[in-house]
């Protein structure tokens, strides 16, 4: 498929003109597309005129890129939720670029990179929180949590009655242990759950949750750190008796990238989700 036609289709389908995002483009040097410099979303590395195969991933880690390089293919698109790699150990902005030596290899192999961050977080068929809710068997009822021009949070109904049961189901869905901050009653109020996949450790998000009388909140990142917003998040959750379940940034957002294979396959493009490792430091 012609690469530019595919990018235009994705821009329309995911309404990229509606949203805003912020990423440092200088780390990609001369390799980054002019599109990404201007919009901070969409095609990041425009290395292939034709796309014959697609891989999806949450982050463009060195391990993910190496898997594609080892496949010895050309005319490939790597679709990621983020254009950079998450690392909570970094001071300030917790993202970094992948290794610079990979940029030249990707160009030579005709491997392009397209990233949708805010547009994929906005609630829709393939979005992060909707896909995560689906994986937990939670029926979406309402949108919440404004973000970048869209809505990134899901409030839904569960047949489960306790936070303990919800934590067990979350752990089973993501495939590893989760962290539960028991700040309130173990019983789930009205069997309603609020969810924001990824980095949902935000006091303003919890304020919405509290206003709706919900005491069960599931997100990706809830690590207790010295970072002031993290401190305020936990202080607010404790004061308002909101139980928080943390399941890592990667693991809560991987379901959207898995779902995106359905999107690409509808256009006749073979697609494979590439699994990576969750950062367990996200749990706290």
Secondary structure, 3 states (H helix, E strand, C coil): CEHHHHHHHHHHHCCHHHCCCCCCCHHHHHHCCHHHHHHCCEEEECCCCECCEEEEECCCCHHHHHHHHHCCCCCEEEEECCCCEECCCCCCCCEECCCCHHHHHHHHHCEEEEECCHHHHCCCCCCHHHHHHHHCCCEEEEEEEEECCEEEEEEEECCCCEHHHHHHHHHHHHCCCCEEECCCCCECHHHEEEEECCCCCCHHHHHHHHHCCCCEEEECCCCCCCCHHHHHHHHHHHHCCCEEEECCHHHHHHHHHHHHHHHHHCCCCEEEECCCCCCHHHHC
